[in-house]
Amino acid sequence: MTNSDQDPIRHIFEQAMGYMYSGALRAVALLGVADHLADGPRDPGELAELTAANGPFLRRLLRFLATRGVFREDEDGRFHLTPHAEVLRSDVPNSIRAGVLTVTSDLFWLSTGDFVEAVRHGEPAFDLRYGRSFFEYLTENPETGVMFAEGMASMSAGETAHVVASYDFPDTGVVVDVGGGRGGLLLDLLRFRPELFGVLLDHEQVVESHVLGQLGEDDRWKLVPGDFFESVPAGDLYLVKNVLHDWNDEQCVRILRNCRAAMNTGARVLVVDAVLPSGNEPHFGKAVDIMMLLLASGQERTRSEFERLFASAGLRLTRVIPIAGAFSLSVIEAEVVD
């Protein structure tokens, strides 16, 4: 038990001041501090010159982040990368810099100020502030939509290998990635199963920046610009990763029914989302659930809530497979009800 846990007043004040940590992370991500420490430790003066920042203020920023394990200050006053700071670099495969900049952007940040209005009215705070839904806003502002897609791809990049390793994917068949963004998960799966064929479904401005060309085999995949609320392509396996939590129950059932209508004989649906546990223990999905409350009509769900969604779409939940190392996600498998 920490001192803050023992002292209720200190504990609550530390929680209330937590927004400063988010702001500090955004600042160092924008300044590119982690990139400048890739070759070794530097003192604040050097970093200030490289980042066009004020040296004393930068030192205070880094000192604060070092208390959370992001950077480390040595006895000579130089700052080092830590494993937590490493992922803020822009040039590493598991970089989450774009993701951090997305979730700390004004689009997310300002909605937290309307938390109480969201709870009072039962509507996303974003809708109340901007007068439209989050995804309508992204459609109307394509540059912001691209930023959001890049941020989500950044956050997913470290998860895809874990997802692929967690499930016994078939050797052959057609895999449809529903709302698959730029196709990072589909790319890893096609590399893992060289006889599979992949279909990437998402909005046109999203699939235009796809990464499937990295496979080097253009005859093993195709792009389908479209709207999963309208229809989805035929397939043998459907990937639905981090999609259902964006939408309310009625909208989720529409997506799943469209999958059900297009499924080949024996096909399955794999939803990749958090499955919320009971009890008071911390769980990353519970934090994401609050993000959904603020931004969108969706939510994170329990197993029984997923079972009800599937049943309404003519599907049956068959098993839940926790994914190690992937933001508390699980593979939720469903099949057609006979």
PyMOL commands that set and color helices and strands:
alter all, ss='L'
color gray80, all
select helices_A, chain A and resi 3-6+8-16+19-31+33-36+44-51+55-66+83-86+97-103+106-121+125-130+134-140+142-157+160-166+184-192+204-207+212-215+218-220+244-246+249-262+284-295+303-312
alter helices_A, ss='H'
color red, helices_A
select strands_A, chain A and resi 72-73+79-80+173-178+196-202+221-225+235-241+263-274+315-322+329-336
alter strands_A, ss='S'
color yellow, strands_A
deselect
rebuild
show_as cartoon
